[in-house]
Amino acid sequence: MIDSTALIHPDAEIGDDVAIGPWSTVGADVKIGAGTWIGSHVVLKGPTQIGTNNKIYHFCSIGEDPQDKKFKSASDSRLVIGAGNVIREYCSINRGTPHGGGVTSLGDDNWIMAYCHVAHDCQVGSHTIFANNSTLAGHVEIHDFVILGGFTGVHQFCRMGDGAFSAIAAIIVKDVPPFIMVEGNTAHARAINREGLKRRGVDKDVIAKLKRAYKTLYREGLTLQEALTRLKVGAGDVPEIVQLVNFIEESERGIVR
């Protein structure tokens, strides 16, 4: 299942039932989990750990040195990819940097479409979708169930909370709270990601409460602190609103408003 033209470093660790296509290169200190499929002309550079049952399509660059002028060596520089991810053609995912924590990570069951880029020290959760040409600068956090529209660009050190959604060609320069849809250059809030919440089976009463929370945060002319005060009073036993409030209070860049 490994093509005769593939170049596999003797120090690479290849799991059971791994397929590697023509002219692909697997470097030293690369670990590939069982059942993973690697297309043709893929370059895998270590230190990189790839979990089980991933599909990495043709011409991807996975685990290359970070695009950071301060980067000097591979010491404390790793890429960790979970299980069940689909990474389409021409994607690039760089390793971490020592001053940024040392690790770039991608969770499980993500769908990364063609020409996407994940820069050094990014932390991507699970069950996300990156449409074509989505780009993350360094140190970005993408939480679970986030969807990035095609050509979305995310500024370094920004965070996108659980279930957030960006429209096509959005330019994100501040944090996007959980469950919020954003659009535009630069991005501004549009609505609650109601369809995404419905697909995840969130109760309709919770969705209604999140819609009211959105109006408090974005439509009533309140300062951010005034809106947070009201949200805390109304949060009650709704974990999603507590999550929304906590995310905003932890923001260092400020949120999209």
HELIX and SHEET records of a PDB file:
HELIX    1   1 PRO A   98  GLY A  100  5                                   3    
HELIX    2   2 ARG A  194  ARG A  199  1                                   6    
HELIX    3   3 LYS A  204  TYR A  218  1                                  15    
HELIX    4   4 LEU A  224  ALA A  235  1                                  12    
HELIX    5   5 PRO A  239  GLU A  250  1                                  12    
SHEET    1   A 9 LEU A   7  ILE A   8  0                                        
SHEET    2   A 9 THR A  25  VAL A  26  1                                        
SHEET    3   A 9 VAL A  43  LEU A  44  1                                        
SHEET    4   A 9 SER A  61  GLU A  64  1                                        
SHEET    5   A 9 SER A  92  ASN A  94  1                                        
SHEET    6   A 9 HIS A 117  VAL A 118  1                                        
SHEET    7   A 9 THR A 135  LEU A 136  1                                        
SHEET    8   A 9 GLY A 153  VAL A 154  1                                        
SHEET    9   A 9 ILE A 171  ILE A 172  1                                        
SHEET    1   B 8 GLU A  13  ILE A  14  0                                        
SHEET    2   B 8 VAL A  30  ILE A  32  1                                        
SHEET    3   B 8 THR A  48  ILE A  50  1                                        
SHEET    4   B 8 ARG A  78  ILE A  81  1                                        
SHEET    5   B 8 VAL A 103  LEU A 106  1                                        
SHEET    6   B 8 GLN A 123  VAL A 124  1                                        
SHEET    7   B 8 GLU A 141  ILE A 142  1                                        
SHEET    8   B 8 ARG A 159  MET A 160  1                                        
SHEET    1   C10 ALA A  19  ILE A  20  0                                        
SHEET    2   C10 TRP A  37  ILE A  38  1                                        
SHEET    3   C10 LYS A  55  ILE A  56  1                                        
SHEET    4   C10 VAL A  86  ILE A  87  1                                        
SHEET    5   C10 TRP A 111  ILE A 112  1                                        
SHEET    6   C10 ILE A 129  PHE A 130  1                                        
SHEET    7   C10 ILE A 147  LEU A 148  1                                        
SHEET    8   C10 PHE A 165  SER A 166  1                                        
SHEET    9   C10 ILE A 180  GLU A 183  1                                        
SHEET   10   C10 HIS A 188  ILE A 192 -1                                        
END                                                                             
